[in-house]
Amino acid sequence: MKQISLILALLYGIILISCQNSKKDLNFIDEIKLPYTVEIKDYEKFVNHSFEKKDIYNYAKFTNILGKQTNVSKIDFIGKFIIDKQEFILYQDVTQNESADFFPALYVTKIGKEPKTFCLTQTTEESFTDKIIINDNKIILRENYWDPNEKKRKNDRLKEYNFDFVEVNSSFPKKEINHTTNKDQRIMFNTADSLILSKECDLNMDNIKDKILIISPKNSNTENRFSSVYVLIYNKKGEFKEYHNNKIINSFNHSSYAEGFQNLTIKNNFFTIEENISSQPIQDKYTTFTFDKKDNSIYLHKLGYSTTYPDANQDNSITYSSKDFGTIKFEKYDPEMIKY
């Protein structure tokens, strides 16, 4: 019995010493004063600066502290901070990578017996994190999206995490909202979706600004997922009538950079949704709707298809109108049900 006690005491001593050594390994890391902010204003400058840093360490030396991550081999320690007696380490992956899409990611690790690591700069083909704020209460990330209408990067979503790295809130900045009615916020604050376009117009020609929103599922890996189109027709009181359809635009196709939503054009009481529905051959689809003031309804007006082949002699285009498909309301439109 004494032997077992001695063995257990010895093992406890080894664990205690190793934990102490782990803490000593982190003594060279400076304390971060909270709130701490990182803002990536220039992507190329951020990448180049990451590789120019002098204090780069082999990740293998710190796996007992930070946990194992096979995709990281060299790191730059930014600093450490303490929240409710729990220690966190902030560091950057500066592993050289020949990929053009490589991003020197920022990580935060919760130190303990089982270290927990969270990537602060998770990237997708649609977005990347361009601002990080760490304060006493939470971690705030600002995602940067590509706006297909304005042809530029546009900040749309804020994400908030607790120090267990669990998402606790996700929203669009209020400054992006022109009409602040409760229902407008309900549409735009859907955490499962991403706003990819918000465009003002005057569809009912009453000199009061209306709005068209296009919202895409955040997770579009699922087959047959569609983006949602909202048309909001406002009155003088700031109230609006909502028209909604989620069968018009296919969500982003990860296997093709060409396919998907391209543009929204508006003229008077007409609006046209432009999308690419095939990359081989190149086929563009133009879906035009019109607002009818007589009954305050939106109707399908035209469907146009333009196909481009490697051989220009095969190129063709065709347009269908209500004479071909009949009278179809915006909310009822489903391309799978159209009969010419």
Secondary structure, DSSP 4 states (H G I P E B T S, - for coil): -HHHHHHHHHHHHHHHHHHHHHHHHTTTSPBPPSSEEEE-S-HHHHHHHHHH-S--EEGGGGHHHH---TT-SEEEEEEEEEETTEEEEEEEE------TT----EEEEE-SSS-EEEETT---SSEEEEEEEE-SS-EEEEEEEEETTTTEEEEEEEEEE-TT--EEEEE--GGG-S---HHHHHHHT-TTEEEEEEEEE-TT-SSS-EEEEEEEES---STT-EEEEEEEEE-TTS-EEEEEEEEEEEPP-TT-SS-EEEEEEEETTEEEEEEEEEETTEEEEEEEEEEETTTTEEEEEEEEEEEE-SSGGG-EEEEEEHHHH---BGGG--GGG---
